Amino acid sequence: MRDTKIKNTVIYIMRFETPCQKLLRMNAAPDRVLSTVCPSFVASPYNQVDFDERVKDICLSNKNVSIGLKICKAIIVGNVSVGKTSLVNRFCHQTFEKDYKATIGVDFEVERFDILQVPFNLQIWDTAGQERFKCIASSYYRGAQIVIIVFDLSDLETLFNCPQWFEDAMRGNNSNPHLFLVGTKKDLISDFAYKIMEKNALEFAEEINAEYWPVSSKTGENVQSFFNRVAALSFNASVLREFENSENPIKMGSSLLHLNPNSQDLIERKKESKCCSIQ
C-alpha cells in the first residue's frame, strides 16, 4: 500500500513538471556527452584546448549533482535565407529541408548536454533575418552568452552585412558573449571560391574577435563539432564566472557547490585537524 502511494506521488509530480525540468531529468544523447573541448576550426581568440583545471576540479568532485548551472543562451543572427534555421535543424533534429521557410519573429530550441558529468542546457534562439521582424528579434538579444553571426558562403553580400548584425546583437548586451562567425552552404561552392570567401571571413572574424567556422547543413559538415565547441566554451566560462565572482555557494539541484577559492584549503585543514587531534 505504501509503495503504491509513493509511486502515485511520483507520477503526480512528474505530470506537472515544466518542460525545462523534464529536459533536465532526461539523459543527454551520446554525442552531447563532453569530457573535452572540441578544437577550433582555425586559429581562434578562444585559445583553450581543454577545460580550465578549476572547472574540472569543481565538476568532477561533485558527482552527485543532479542539475547543472543555468541555461546558457545563444542567439543566431544574419541575413534572411542564409541558413540559420537549417543550421539549427541539422544540429537539433538531424534534418535538412530543401524548401525555404522564413522564420517569423524568433524560434528556439533547448539542447541538453552532459559536460564533465554535469547536466548543461544550451538554449538556441533562431532569429528572423527579415527587416520587418528586426524589432521583435532584437528584443531577444539581451543577456546572450553566445552570439552566432551567420552568412552564406555562396553569397558575398551576406558577409558584407555581418558588421551590422554584429552591432545589432551587441547593442545593449553587457554579458561579453563568445562570438562566432559561421559560413553556411559550404557544399554549394568550389574549393577555389571557398578560399576567397574564407579570406574575407577570417579578416572580419579577426576584426570583431570572433571564431570562424564553415559548415554545411545539407551534409552536416562541421555542424556537430561547432555546437559541441560552443557548448563547451560557454559551460567553461559559466562555471569560471561563478568561481571567480561568488562569495556564496552555488546551488546545483539539491546540492551546494562552495566555489570560494580557499574552500579546498579549508577542507584540507579540517582533515589535518582530525588526523592530528590529541584525545
Buried (B, 14 or more C-beta within 10 A) or exposed (E): EEEEEEEEEEEEEEEEEEEEEEBBEEEBEEEBBBBEBBEBBEEBEBEBEEBBEBBBBBBEEBEEBEBBBBBBBBBBBBBBBBBBBBBBBBBBEEEBEEEEEEBEBBBBBBBBBBBBBBBBBBBBBBBBBBEEBBEBBBEBBBEBBBBBBBBBBBBBEBBEBBEEBBEBBBEEBEBEBBBBBBBBBBBBBEEEEBEEBBEBBBEBBEEBEBBBBBBBBBEBBBBBBBBBBBBBBBBBBBBBBBBEEEEEBBEBBEBEBBBEEEEBEEEEEEEEEEEEEEE
